[in-house]
Amino acid sequence: MSTSTPPVPAVLLTPLEQEVLDEYQRLLSNLQTLNNEIAELADAPASEVMENLRALERKTSLVFTLLKASVYSLILQQQLEGEQHDDGMSEG
């Protein structure tokens, strides 16, 4: 499914029009890549797809847990700094 349009001379296009055409070309390329990936998934056995999804779920869960811990740590650190700042203001 390789439909390639002949290049339009740049003289006839404004820079914005050329940029839009370039974006459409990238979109076409991405859609073709996605189509190929979907075709591979459709041909793969369901058990293999499920195994890959489980591995992805474990990795996503780990990232989520690390993100929550980081956010909690930052909030706790800000609270402690705020309390120290408040204590310094009341003593001065």
C-alpha positions in Angstrom: 0.0 0.0 0.0 2.6 2.4 -1.1 0.8 5.4 -2.6 3.4 8.1 -3.1 2.4 11.4 -4.6 4.9 13.2 -6.8 6.6 16.1 -5.1 5.0 19.4 -5.7 7.5 22.1 -6.7 8.3 24.2 -3.7 7.8 27.4 -5.7 4.1 26.8 -5.8 3.7 26.3 -2.0 3.9 28.7 0.8 6.1 27.6 3.8 3.0 26.9 5.8 1.6 24.7 3.0 4.8 22.8 2.7 4.9 22.3 6.5 1.4 21.0 6.5 2.2 18.6 3.7 5.3 17.4 5.6 3.2 16.7 8.6 0.7 14.7 6.5 3.6 12.7 5.2 4.8 12.0 8.7 1.3 11.1 9.7 1.0 8.7 6.7 4.3 7.1 7.7 3.1 6.7 11.4 -0.2 5.2 10.3 1.6 2.7 8.0 3.8 1.7 10.9 0.8 1.3 13.2 -1.0 -0.7 10.5 2.1 -3.1 10.3 2.2 -3.4 14.1 -1.5 -4.2 14.3 -1.1 -6.8 11.6 1.7 -8.4 13.6 -0.4 -8.5 16.7 -3.4 -10.0 14.8 -1.1 -12.7 13.5 0.4 -13.5 17.0 -1.2 -16.1 19.2 -3.4 -14.6 21.9 -1.3 -16.2 24.7 1.8 -14.3 23.5 -0.1 -11.0 23.3 -1.5 -11.6 26.9 2.0 -12.4 28.2 3.4 -9.2 26.7 0.5 -7.2 28.1 1.1 -8.7 31.6 4.8 -7.7 31.4 3.8 -4.2 30.3 1.3 -4.0 33.2 4.0 -4.9 35.7 6.3 -2.3 34.3 3.6 0.3 34.4 2.7 -0.6 37.9 6.3 -0.2 39.0 6.6 3.2 37.4 3.3 4.3 39.0 4.5 3.2 42.4 7.8 5.0 42.0 6.0 8.1 40.8 3.7 8.1 43.9 6.6 7.6 46.2 8.4 10.6 44.6 5.4 12.8 44.8 4.9 11.8 48.4 8.5 12.6 49.2 8.3 16.0 47.6 5.1 16.9 49.4 6.6 15.7 52.7 9.8 17.7 52.1 7.8 20.9 51.3 5.8 20.5 54.4 8.9 20.1 56.6 10.5 23.1 54.9 7.3 25.1 55.6 7.3 24.1 59.2 10.9 25.0 59.6 10.2 28.4 58.0 7.3 29.0 60.3 9.3 28.0 63.4 12.1 30.4 62.3 9.6 33.2 61.8 8.0 32.8 65.3 11.4 32.8 67.0 12.6 35.9 65.2 
